[in-house]
């Protein structure tokens, strides 16, 4: 070996021999050190989520619009700004904790008011007011120590000083070029190789080069300084040491840099002179001192000289999807007086909550705009969109939402979760801006590899309603192409079909089936048996569901009020009585057993009682005396008496409980209360299917105020013997489905068969039928050439070769029109 050190080997052996727990602690600490920057971001965002005030609002905005957009890392100025700002915030919060301030005298009354000025600013008096700020300051100092250990803390200042003394360095390079010729040669080659790989020339104007790049971020300052010195040496004497092409390229780059630097200086000087001549010269000059660096920062961000192109759109889309799910299932946290609302109940009542609608539309709109920017690959649009989103969402979440919900942001858990996921999106978006969009966007991100995971995820993606169609139309709108919309959709469908076939063919190669060997029983009974069980469950699902939903998961629905009304021949009701609360009693075990013994020989009655438990039966004891006086006019009274004395004519008796029914006998004694509002008498429990007999008598009471009359009813055969005039009624209450399954149980058995089983059966029939018509396109042994043709169409479209795109599309259509050509193209190699 070229290098050997006994101490290093002993150290490595000692490290490997440590316990796993200690190694895990070492790994966690190294991860913390490597990602100390992300730890600072997380603590700052967490502090703002808990405090939710104007004092803590500044740093998160600076993170998303300054720190995360800096290349290759945030500058020392940002970290010093964060440290000083945190220290000032701690001092301000401490100063306003004294009790002599007026707003600190009624803390219990104002602590939950979202628009109380001290709560908005963040200077309210509370316990632990500075805990998270101290943790934030500790994280910032920890990151500062890490940067100092690696020599990255003062790197920016050294870079600035070296750039300011460029002319002096040029002169030094002239005299010291010969002295450091070998080192200069190495640095020249390194710089030239870097330039030849990463540099591209803009069409009109070349942007000012960043001080550091992601490609050389790991180099030390010394190597970077020698690289600049070697470039300047190229311009004078040592340009002949490397190839002429590289030397000319470096010279052109330096010329463009000097032109841009001169234009920037002249622009700043012109603005400075104009500011001095104006009335508010000092103010304008200070404003320009702030505006020009910010403008230059974003200009360099939009027009980079080099960038490590990456693609994190999938992660951004995933973060937006998570936010969309949070809105759907926690929409009540974004509206007023809807803390106990349920989206399913609101939609079942044909009511769309305003908060839910606004949040869904905004979230969906941002996803569409983000997709458009991704397809157009416009970094400027992404930067503008990022600035608008950062300011808009922070203003809405911390100033508008608390007023809408009438509670502070720190008390809204769902809103905090939504904001945290959105912060993850902001971080990914800033990373995408910093690195730049990819040059080519080819196909779906799920089609990058051919395995079962990608296959099932891709098919699940295509099953989402309207998602595939919406993606295809958006891609066609924001992509330069010569294809029509129908042709574009045709290519997408062919590509999806070929990808699925490619996944199946790759699985067949990984798990080959020998010729002439029958299928294993594990495969037959595993796949076939599961399909059989699934089809049987679908066919008998409604019956099984309605049976189990009431017998296993059913909830007892006891009556709260039982009312009886009796009317003779359509005249004024003679009896009205209701039983409530203590008059509605459940049967004890002894009474229930005696009740069952009564019908021991009646098969129909036992079959009916089998579906009811003891808690489902309620006995209603109704008072025999009517609770209302019988007020009837004298003519109607005489007419009713005549009708009762006429034994040859029919005289009806109407007994009403939930609805009115005309009964052959008088009193039902047993009533079934189903899940709906229609109550029915139970004929299985009646003797010879006849209702019970009752006595009806008119009581008259004379007084000074006049005669008062009311009716008294008494049931002759009661299970609970009593001497008082009363009526006895047994109510059998059907179990009802739980509220969570009410939307499905409300269809009933026939509704489930019509809406679920028949629809699923239609899809299953389409799967098992029509196979012969698709053999030509399904049974393709090798789809590599067709898949390559689809990817070639995507590639030439991204490179702008639109005529070639038309030719390749015509070739693809001809291939699907010609069976003979398809057979030749899909043969095994």
C-alpha positions in Angstrom: 0.0 0.0 0.0 1.1 3.5 -0.7 0.4 4.9 2.7 0.4 3.0 6.0 0.1 4.2 9.6 -0.1 1.9 12.6 -1.9 4.5 14.7 -4.6 5.0 12.2 -5.2 1.3 11.9 -5.3 0.9 15.6 -7.8 3.8 15.8 -10.0 2.2 13.2 -9.9 -1.1 15.0 -10.8 0.6 18.2 -13.7 2.4 16.6 -15.1 -0.8 15.0 -14.9 -2.6 18.3 -17.2 -0.2 20.1 -20.7 -1.2 21.1 -23.5 -0.6 18.5 -25.2 1.9 20.7 -22.1 4.0 20.9 -21.6 3.7 17.2 -25.1 4.9 16.7 -24.5 7.9 18.9 -21.3 8.7 16.8 -23.3 8.4 13.6 -26.1 10.6 14.9 -23.5 13.2 16.0 -21.8 13.1 12.6 -25.1 13.5 10.9 -25.9 16.5 13.1 -22.5 18.1 12.2 -22.9 17.4 8.5 -26.5 18.8 8.5 -26.1 21.6 11.1 -27.4 24.1 8.5 -30.7 22.1 8.2 -30.9 21.9 12.0 -30.8 25.7 12.3 -33.5 26.0 9.7 -35.7 23.4 11.5 -35.3 25.2 14.9 -36.1 28.6 13.4 -39.2 27.3 11.8 -40.3 25.4 14.9 -39.8 28.5 17.0 -42.0 30.5 14.6 -44.7 27.8 14.6 -44.9 27.9 18.4 -44.5 31.7 18.9 -46.3 32.8 15.7 -45.4 36.5 16.0 -44.0 39.3 13.9 -40.6 39.0 15.8 -40.2 35.4 14.7 -41.6 35.9 11.2 -38.5 37.6 9.8 -36.0 34.7 9.9 -38.2 32.1 8.2 -38.8 34.5 5.3 -35.0 35.2 5.1 -34.4 31.4 5.1 -36.6 30.8 2.0 -35.6 33.9 0.1 -32.0 34.4 1.0 -30.3 31.4 2.8 -31.6 28.6 0.7 -31.1 30.5 -2.5 -27.4 31.3 -1.8 -24.8 29.4 -3.8 -23.1 27.3 -2.7 -24.1 28.0 0.9 -25.4 30.9 3.0 -22.9 33.6 3.5 -21.4 34.8 6.8 -23.6 37.9 6.6 -26.8 35.8 6.8 -25.6 33.8 9.9 -24.5 37.0 11.6 -27.8 38.6 10.8 -29.6 35.5 12.3 -27.5 35.5 15.4 -27.8 39.2 16.1 -31.5 39.2 15.3 -32.1 36.4 17.8 -30.1 38.1 20.5 -32.1 41.3 20.0 -35.4 39.4 20.0 -34.4 37.8 23.3 -33.6 41.2 24.9 -36.9 42.7 23.6 -39.0 39.8 24.9 -37.2 40.0 28.3 -37.8 43.8 28.5 -41.5 43.5 27.9 -42.1 40.9 30.6 -42.2 43.4 33.4 -45.6 43.9 35.0 -45.7 47.7 34.8 -46.7 47.6 31.1 -50.5 48.0 30.8 -51.1 44.9 28.6 -49.4 42.7 31.2 -52.1 43.4 33.9 -54.8 41.3 32.2 -52.8 38.5 30.7 -55.4 35.8 31.4 -58.1 37.8 29.5 -56.0 38.6 26.4 -53.7 35.6 26.0 -56.1 33.8 23.6 -57.0 36.9 21.5 -55.3 36.5 18.1 -55.5 40.2 17.2 -54.3 41.6 20.6 -51.3 43.8 19.6 -48.7 42.3 22.0 -49.7 38.8 20.8 -49.2 39.8 17.2 -45.8 41.5 17.9 -44.7 38.7 20.2 -44.0 40.7 23.4 -46.8 39.2 25.5 -46.1 38.0 29.0 -46.1 34.2 29.3 -44.2 31.4 30.8 -41.2 30.1 28.9 -41.3 33.1 26.6 -37.6 32.7 25.6 -37.0 28.9 25.7 -37.2 28.3 22.0 -35.2 31.4 21.2 -32.4 30.2 23.4 -32.5 26.8 21.6 -32.4 28.7 18.3 -29.4 30.7 19.4 -27.6 27.6 20.6 -28.2 25.9 17.2 -26.8 29.0 15.4 -23.7 29.1 17.5 -23.2 25.4 17.0 -23.4 25.9 13.2 -21.0 28.8 13.5 -18.5 26.6 15.3 -18.8 24.0 12.6 -18.1 26.5 9.9 -15.1 27.9 11.7 -13.7 24.4 12.2 -13.8 23.8 8.5 -12.5 27.2 7.5 -15.7 28.3 5.9 -16.7 31.1 8.2 -14.4 33.8 6.8 -14.3 32.4 3.2 -16.6 35.1 1.8 -14.5 38.0 3.2 -11.4 36.5 1.7 -13.1 36.0 -1.6 -14.3 39.7 -1.6 -10.8 41.0 -0.7 -9.3 38.9 -3.5 -11.8 40.1 -6.0 -11.2 43.7 -5.0 -7.5 43.4 -5.5 -7.6 41.8 -8.9 -5.4 44.3 -10.6 -2.7 43.9 -7.9 -3.0 40.1 -8.3 -2.6 40.5 -12.0 0.7 42.3 -11.6 1.9 39.7 -9.0 1.0 36.9 -11.4 3.2 38.5 -14.1 6.3 38.5 -11.8 5.4 35.2 -10.0 4.3 33.3 -13.0 7.7 31.8 -13.8 8.3 31.1 -10.1 5.2 29.0 -9.7 5.1 27.5 -13.2 4.4 24.0 -12.1 1.7 24.8 -9.6 0.3 27.3 -12.0 0.1 24.7 -14.7 -1.8 22.4 -12.5 -4.2 25.1 -11.5 -4.6 26.1 -15.1 -5.5 22.6 -16.2 -8.0 22.3 -13.3 -9.5 25.7 -14.1 -9.7 25.0 -17.8 -11.3 21.6 -17.2 -13.8 23.2 -14.9 -14.6 25.9 -17.5 -14.8 23.5 -20.4 -17.4 21.4 -18.5 -19.6 23.9 -16.7 -19.5 27.2 -18.6 -22.0 28.1 -21.3 -22.3 31.4 -23.2 -25.6 33.4 -23.0 -27.0 34.7 -26.2 -27.0 38.4 -25.4 -25.4 39.1 -22.0 -23.3 36.9 -19.7 -24.1 37.1 -16.0 -21.5 38.0 -13.5 -19.9 34.8 -12.1 -20.7 33.7 -8.6 -17.9 33.8 -6.1 -18.3 30.1 -5.5 -19.9 27.2 -7.3 -21.4 24.0 -6.3 -18.8 22.1 -8.5 -15.8 23.5 -6.7 -17.4 24.1 -3.3 -15.2 21.4 -1.7 -11.9 23.1 -2.7 -10.1 25.2 -0.2 -9.6 28.9 -0.5 -6.0 28.5 -1.3 -6.7 26.3 -4.3 -9.4 28.7 -5.5 -7.0 31.6 -5.1 -4.3 29.8 -7.1 -6.9 29.0 -9.8 -7.7 32.7 -10.2 -4.1 33.6 -10.3 -3.4 30.9 -12.9 -6.2 32.3 -15.1 -4.7 35.7 -15.0 -1.3 34.2 -15.8 -2.9 32.7 -18.9 -3.9 36.1 -20.1 -0.3 37.3 -20.0 2.5 34.8 -20.6 1.5 31.3 -19.7 -1.5 31.0 -22.0 0.5 28.8 -24.3 0.9 26.1 -21.7 -2.6 24.8 -22.3 -4.6 24.3 -25.5 -5.5 27.4 -27.6 -9.2 26.7 -27.4 -9.2 26.6 -23.6 -7.1 29.7 -23.4 -9.4 31.6 -25.7 -12.4 30.5 -23.8 -10.9 31.6 -20.5 -10.0 35.0 -22.0 -13.5 35.5 -23.3 -15.0 34.7 -20.0 -12.7 37.2 -18.2 -13.6 39.9 -20.8 -17.3 39.3 -20.2 -16.7 39.4 -16.5 -14.9 42.8 -16.7 -17.6 44.2 -19.0 -20.4 43.2 -16.6 -18.4 44.5 -13.6 -17.9 47.8 -15.4 -21.5 48.1 -16.4 -22.6 47.4 -12.9 -20.2 50.0 -11.5 -21.4 52.6 -14.0 -25.0 51.8 -13.2 -24.4 52.2 -9.5 -22.5 55.4 -10.0 -25.2 56.8 -12.2 -27.8 56.0 -9.6 -25.6 57.5 -6.9 -25.2 60.8 -8.8 -29.0 61.0 -9.5 -29.6 60.4 -5.8 -27.3 63.2 -4.7 -29.0 65.7 -7.1 -32.5 64.9 -5.9 -34.1 66.5 -2.9 -34.1 63.3 -0.9 -30.6 62.3 -2.0 -29.5 60.6 1.2 -32.7 58.5 1.4 -32.5 57.4 -2.2 -28.8 56.6 -1.8 -29.5 54.4 1.2 -32.3 52.8 -0.7 -30.1 52.0 -3.6 -27.5 50.5 -1.3 -30.2 48.0 -0.3 -31.8 47.5 -3.7 -28.8 47.0 -5.9 -27.3 44.1 -3.9 -30.7 42.4 -3.8 -31.2 43.0 -7.5 -27.7 41.6 -8.2 -28.4 38.6 -6.0 -31.5 37.6 -7.9 -29.9 38.4 -11.2 -27.1 36.0 -10.5 -29.6 33.5 -9.4 -31.6 33.7 -12.6 -28.6 33.9 -14.9 -25.9 31.6 -13.5 -22.7 30.8 -15.2 -22.9 27.2 -14.2 -25.3 25.1 -12.2 -25.7 21.5 -10.9 -29.0 20.7 -12.7 -31.3 18.6 -10.7 -35.0 17.6 -10.6 -36.9 17.6 -7.3 -40.4 18.3 -8.9 -41.6 14.8 -7.7 -40.8 15.7 -4.1 -42.5 19.1 -4.4 -45.5 17.4 -5.9 -45.6 14.9 -3.0 -45.4 17.8 -0.5 -48.3 19.5 -2.2 -50.3 16.3 -2.2 -49.8 15.9 1.5 -51.0 19.4 2.1 -54.0 18.7 -0.1 -54.8 15.6 2.0 -54.4 17.7 5.2 -56.9 20.3 3.8 -59.5 17.6 2.9 -59.4 15.8 6.3 -58.8 18.8 8.4 -60.6 21.6 6.6 -62.4 22.5 9.8 -59.2 24.1 11.1 -59.3 26.7 8.4 -62.8 28.0 8.9 -65.0 29.7 11.5 -67.5 27.8 13.7 -66.6 24.6 12.0 -64.4 22.9 14.6 -66.8 20.0 15.0 -67.8 19.7 11.3 -67.3 16.7 9.2 -66.6 17.0 5.4 -68.7 13.8 4.6 -71.8 15.1 6.5 -71.4 18.5 4.9 -71.2 17.1 1.4 -74.1 14.7 2.1 -76.2 17.7 2.8 -75.2 19.3 -0.5 -73.3 22.0 1.4 -69.8 23.1 0.5 -68.0 24.9 3.3 -66.4 28.1 2.1 -63.1 27.5 4.0 -62.8 24.1 2.4 -63.6 25.4 -1.1 -61.1 28.3 -0.9 -58.3 26.1 0.5 -58.8 23.4 -2.1 -58.9 25.8 -5.0 -55.8 27.7 -3.8 -53.8 24.5 -3.2 -54.9 23.0 -6.6 -54.1 26.2 -8.4 -50.5 26.4 -7.0 -50.0 22.8 -8.1 -51.0 23.6 -11.6 -48.8 26.7 -11.8 -45.9 24.8 -10.4 -46.4 22.1 -13.1 -46.5 24.8 -15.8 -43.2 26.4 -14.6 -41.6 23.0 -14.5 -42.6 22.3 -18.1 -41.5 25.7 -19.3 -38.2 25.4 -17.3 -38.3 29.1 -16.5 -36.3 30.0 -13.4 -37.4 33.6 -13.4 -41.0 32.5 -13.2 -40.2 30.1 -10.4 -38.4 32.8 -8.4 -41.3 35.2 -8.8 -43.7 32.4 -7.8 -41.5 31.6 -4.8 -41.5 35.2 -3.6 -45.3 35.5 -4.0 -46.0 32.2 -2.2 -43.6 32.9 0.7 -45.1 36.3 1.5 -48.7 35.4 0.7 -48.8 32.2 2.7 -47.0 33.8 5.7 -49.4 36.7 5.6 -52.5 34.5 5.3 -51.4 31.9 8.0 -50.3 34.4 10.6 -52.5 37.4 10.1 -55.7 36.4 8.2 -56.3 32.8 9.5 -56.3 33.7 13.2 -59.1 36.2 12.6 -61.1 33.7 10.5 -60.8 30.9 13.0 -60.9 33.2 16.1 -57.9 31.3 17.7 -54.2 31.8 17.6 -52.0 30.0 15.1 -50.1 28.3 17.9 -53.4 26.7 19.1 -54.3 25.3 15.6 -52.6 22.0 15.3 -53.8 21.2 11.8 -52.7 24.6 10.5 -49.3 24.1 12.1 -48.9 20.7 10.3 -50.0 22.2 7.0 -47.5 25.1 7.4 -44.6 22.7 8.3 -45.2 20.6 5.1 -45.4 23.8 3.1 -42.0 24.8 4.6 -40.6 21.6 3.3 -42.1 22.5 -0.1 -40.4 26.0 0.1 -37.0 24.3 0.8 -37.3 22.0 -2.1 -38.4 24.8 -4.4 -35.5 26.9 -3.3 -33.1 24.0 -4.0 -34.7 23.6 -7.5 -34.2 27.4 -8.2 -30.6 27.3 -7.0 -29.7 24.2 -9.1 -31.8 25.1 -12.1 -34.4 23.1 -14.0 -33.4 20.0 -16.0 -32.8 20.4 -19.7 -35.0 17.4 -20.6 -38.2 16.1 -19.0 -38.7 12.6 -20.3 -41.8 10.6 -19.3 -43.3 9.9 -16.0 -41.1 9.7 -12.9 -42.6 6.3 -12.1 -41.3 4.8 -15.5 -37.6 5.1 -14.7 -37.2 1.5 -13.7 -39.1 -1.7 -14.6 -40.2 -3.7 -11.5 -43.3 -4.6 -9.6 -43.2 -1.5 -7.4 -43.1 0.9 -10.3 -45.7 -1.1 -12.2 -48.3 -1.1 -9.4 -47.6 2.6 -8.5 -48.0 3.6 -12.2 -51.2 1.7 -12.5 -52.5 3.2 -9.3 -51.5 6.6 -10.7 -53.6 5.9 -13.8 -56.6 4.8 -11.8 -57.0 8.3 -10.1 -59.9 10.0 -11.8 -58.9 12.7 -14.3 -55.3 12.8 -13.1 -53.8 11.2 -16.2 -56.0 13.3 -18.5 -55.2 16.5 -16.7 -51.4 15.7 -16.8 -51.5 14.9 -20.5 -53.4 18.1 -21.4 -51.1 20.3 -19.2 -48.0 18.7 -20.7 -49.3 19.4 -24.2 -50.2 23.0 -23.4 -46.8 24.0 -21.9 -44.5 21.9 -24.1 -43.3 22.9 -27.6 -44.6 20.3 -30.0 -46.0 19.8 -33.5 -48.4 17.1 -32.4 -52.1 17.7 -32.0 -53.8 17.0 -28.7 -55.2 13.7 -29.9 -51.8 12.6 -31.2 -50.2 13.6 -28.0 -52.6 11.5 -26.0 -52.1 8.6 -28.4 -48.4 8.7 -27.8 -48.9 8.9 -24.0 -51.2 5.9 -24.1 -48.9 3.8 -26.2 -46.0 4.7 -24.0 -48.0 3.7 -20.9 -49.0 0.4 -22.5 -45.5 -0.4 -23.6 -44.1 0.4 -20.1 -46.5 -2.0 -18.5 -45.6 -4.7 -21.0 -41.9 -4.0 -20.3 -42.4 -4.5 -16.6 -44.1 -7.8 -17.1 -41.4 -9.0 -19.5 -38.7 -8.0 -17.1 -40.5 -10.0 -14.3 -40.7 -13.0 -16.6 -36.9 -12.8 -17.1 -36.3 -12.6 -13.4 -38.7 -15.5 -12.6 -38.6 -17.7 -15.7 -41.1 -20.5 -16.2 -39.5 -23.7 -17.8 -41.2 -25.0 -20.8 -43.5 -28.0 -20.4 -43.8 -27.6 -16.6 -47.3 -27.1 -15.1 -48.0 -24.2 -12.8 -47.2 -24.8 -9.2 -50.1 -25.2 -6.7 -48.9 -22.3 -4.7 -49.4 -20.0 -7.7 -52.7 -21.6 -8.7 -54.3 -21.6 -5.2 -52.7 -18.4 -4.2 -53.8 -16.3 -7.2 -56.8 -18.3 -8.3 -58.1 -18.9 -4.8 -57.8 -15.3 -3.9 -59.7 -14.3 -7.1 -62.4 -16.9 -6.3 -62.8 -15.6 -2.7 -62.9 -12.0 -4.0 -65.6 -12.7 -6.6 -67.7 -14.6 -4.0 -67.4 -11.7 -1.6 -68.5 -9.2 -4.2 -71.6 -11.2 -5.2 -72.7 -11.7 -1.6 -71.4 -8.5 -0.2 -74.7 -6.7 0.3 -76.3 -9.5 2.2 -73.3 -10.1 4.4 -72.8 -6.4 5.0 -76.4 -5.7 6.0 -76.4 -8.7 8.2 -73.2 -8.0 10.0 -73.7 -4.2 10.2 -76.7 -4.7 12.5 -75.9 -7.9 14.3 -72.2 -7.2 15.1 -71.6 -3.5 14.8 -75.3 -2.4 15.3 -76.2 0.2 17.9 -79.4 -0.2 20.0 -81.8 2.6 19.1 -84.2 2.8 22.1 -87.4 4.9 21.8 -87.4 8.2 23.6 -91.2 8.8 23.3 -94.2 6.6 22.7 -97.5 8.3 21.9 -100.9 6.7 21.4 -103.9 8.4 19.8 -107.4 6.8 19.4 -110.1 8.2 17.2 -113.7 7.0 16.8 -115.1 7.3 13.4 -113.2 10.3 12.4 -114.5 12.5 15.2 -112.4 14.4 17.8 -109.8 12.1 19.3 -111.0 10.5 22.4 -107.7 9.4 23.8 -104.2 10.9 23.7 -101.3 9.7 25.9 -97.5 9.5 25.7 -94.9 7.6 27.7 -91.5 9.1 28.4 -88.4 8.6 30.5 -89.3 6.5 33.5 -92.4 5.1 31.8 -90.2 3.5 29.2 -88.5 0.5 30.9 -86.2 -2.3 29.7 -86.9 -5.9 30.6 -84.8 -7.5 33.3 -83.4 -11.0 32.6 -86.2 -12.7 34.5 -88.9 -10.8 32.6 -87.1 -11.5 29.3 -86.9 -15.3 30.0 -90.6 -15.4 31.0 -91.4 -13.5 27.8 -89.5 -16.1 25.7 -91.2 -19.1 27.6 -94.6 -17.7 26.6 -93.8 -18.4 22.9 -91.9 -21.6 23.4 -94.4 -23.5 21.1 -94.7 -20.8 18.5 -92.1 -21.3 15.8 -92.9 -18.0 13.9 -92.6 -16.0 17.1 -89.3 -17.6 18.1 -87.9 -17.0 14.7 -88.8 -13.3 15.0 -87.5 -13.0 18.6 -84.1 -14.6 17.5 -83.1 -11.3 16.0 -83.6 -9.2 19.1 -81.7 -9.1 22.4 -83.0 -8.1 25.8 -81.8 -4.5 25.4 -83.7 -4.2 22.2 -87.1 -4.6 23.9 -88.8 -1.7 25.7 -92.0 -1.8 27.7 -94.1 1.4 27.6 -96.6 1.9 30.5 -99.2 4.4 29.4 -101.6 6.0 31.8 -105.2 4.9 31.1 -106.6 8.5 31.6 -106.3 10.7 28.6 -104.0 13.7 29.1 -106.5 16.0 27.3 -110.1 16.9 27.8 -112.6 15.7 25.2 -113.8 18.8 23.5 -116.4 18.0 21.0 -119.4 20.0 19.8 -122.9 18.9 20.8 -124.1 18.1 17.2 -121.0 15.9 16.6 -121.5 14.2 20.0 -125.1 13.3 19.2 -124.2 12.1 15.7 -121.4 9.9 17.2 -123.9 8.4 19.7 -126.3 7.5 17.0 -123.5 5.8 15.0 -122.5 3.8 18.0 -126.1 2.6 18.6 -126.5 1.5 15.0 -125.1 -2.0 15.3 -125.7 -2.8 11.6 -123.4 0.0 10.3 -119.6 -0.2 10.4 -117.9 2.1 12.9 -114.2 2.4 12.6 -111.6 2.8 15.4 -108.3 4.4 14.4 -105.3 3.8 16.6 -102.3 6.0 15.7 -98.7 5.8 16.9 -96.2 7.0 14.3 -98.6 7.0 11.4 -102.4 6.3 11.3 -103.6 2.8 10.5 -107.1 1.4 10.6 -107.0 -1.9 12.6 -109.4 -4.8 12.5 -109.2 -5.2 16.2 -108.3 -2.4 18.7 -104.9 -2.6 20.4 -101.6 -4.2 18.9 -99.7 -4.7 22.2 -96.4 -5.3 20.2 -94.9 -2.8 17.9 -91.7 -3.0 15.8 -89.6 0.2 15.5 -87.3 -0.2 12.5 -84.5 2.0 11.6 -86.7 4.2 9.5 -89.8 6.2 10.8 -92.4 3.6 9.9 -93.5 1.6 13.0 -95.4 -1.7 12.4 -97.3 -4.1 14.6 -95.8 -7.6 15.1 -98.3 -10.2 14.0 -96.0 -13.2 15.0 -96.4 -12.4 18.7 -100.2 -12.0 18.7 -102.6 -14.9 19.6 -104.3 -16.0 16.4 -103.1 -12.8 14.8 -105.6 -10.8 16.7 -105.1 -7.5 18.6 -105.9 -7.1 22.3 -109.2 -5.9 23.7 -109.4 -2.7 25.6 -112.3 -1.0 27.5 -113.3 2.6 26.7 -115.3 4.7 29.1 -116.3 8.3 29.2 -115.8 10.1 32.6 -117.8 13.2 33.3 -117.0 15.6 36.1 -119.3 18.4 37.0 -118.2 21.6 38.8 -119.1 25.2 39.1 -117.2 26.0 35.9 -119.2 23.4 34.0 -119.0 19.8 33.0 -115.6 18.3 32.0 -115.3 15.0 30.1 -112.4 12.7 29.3 -112.0 9.2 28.2 -110.4 6.3 30.2 -108.9 3.3 28.4 -107.9 0.1 30.1 -106.2 -3.0 28.6 -107.7 -6.2 29.9 -104.7 -8.6 29.3 -101.5 -7.2 30.5 -98.2 -8.9 31.3 -97.6 -6.7 34.2 -100.6 -7.0 36.4 -101.9 -3.7 37.9 -105.3 -2.5 39.2 -105.0 0.9 37.5 -106.4 1.7 34.2 -103.5 1.7 31.8 -102.2 0.4 28.5 -99.1 -1.7 28.0 -97.0 -1.6 24.9 -93.8 -3.5 23.9 -91.5 -1.9 21.4 -88.9 -3.9 19.6 -86.1 -1.6 18.3 -84.0 -2.6 15.4 -80.3 -1.9 15.6 -79.0 0.9 13.4 -75.7 1.1 11.6 -72.8 3.1 13.1 -72.6 6.7 11.9 -69.3 5.9 10.1 -71.0 3.3 7.8 -74.3 5.1 7.5 -73.6 6.4 4.1 -73.2 2.8 2.8 -75.9 1.2 4.8 -78.4 3.8 3.7 -78.6 2.2 0.2 -80.1 -1.0 1.5 -79.6 -4.4 0.0 -81.2 -3.7 -3.4 -79.3 -0.3 -3.6 -76.0 -2.0 -2.9 -76.7 -4.6 -5.5 -77.6 -2.0 -8.1 -74.8 0.5 -7.3 -71.9 -1.7 -6.2 -72.2 -5.2 -7.4 -73.4 -4.5 -10.9 -70.8 -1.8 -11.5 -68.0 -4.0 -10.2 -69.4 -6.9 -12.3 -69.2 -4.7 -15.4 -65.5 -4.0 -14.9 -64.8 -7.6 -14.1 -66.6 -8.7 -17.3 -64.5 -6.2 -19.4 -61.4 -7.8 -17.9 -62.4 -11.4 -18.8 -64.0 -10.6 -22.2 -62.5 -9.0 -25.4 -59.1 -10.6 -24.9 -58.9 -11.9 -28.4 -59.1 -8.4 -29.8 -56.0 -7.2 -27.9 -53.7 -10.2 -28.5 -51.8 -8.3 -31.2 -50.9 -5.5 -28.8 -50.6 -7.4 -25.5 -48.6 -10.5 -26.4 -45.4 -8.7 -27.5 -42.3 -10.7 -26.7 -39.8 -7.8 -26.8 -40.9 -4.2 -26.5 -37.5 -2.6 -26.2 -37.5 -1.1 -29.7 -41.0 0.4 -29.3 -40.1 1.8 -25.9 -36.9 3.4 -27.4 -39.0 4.9 -30.2 -41.3 6.5 -27.6 -38.3 7.9 -25.6 -36.8 9.2 -28.9 -40.0 11.2 -29.5 -39.7 12.7 -26.0 -36.0 13.4 -26.6 -36.3 15.2 -29.9 -39.2 17.2 -28.6 -37.1 18.5 -25.7 -34.2 19.3 -28.0 -36.5 21.3 -30.4 -36.3 19.0 -33.4 -40.0 19.3 -34.2 -39.8 18.0 -37.7 -38.1 14.8 -36.5 -40.8 14.5 -33.9 -43.4 14.4 -36.6 -41.4 11.7 -38.5 -41.0 9.5 -35.5 -44.7 9.9 -34.6 -45.6 8.8 -38.1 -43.3 5.9 -37.8 -45.0 4.9 -34.5 -48.5 5.1 -36.0 -47.4 3.0 -39.0 -45.9 0.4 -36.7 -49.3 -0.1 -34.9 -51.1 -0.2 -38.3 -48.9 -2.9 -39.8 -49.1 -6.2 -38.0 -46.2 -7.7 -40.0 -43.9 -4.8 -39.1 -45.0 -5.1 -35.4 -44.0 -8.8 -35.5 -40.6 -8.0 -36.9 -40.0 -5.2 -34.4 -41.0 -7.3 -31.3 -39.0 -10.5 -32.0 -36.6 -11.7 -29.4 -33.0 -10.8 -30.1 
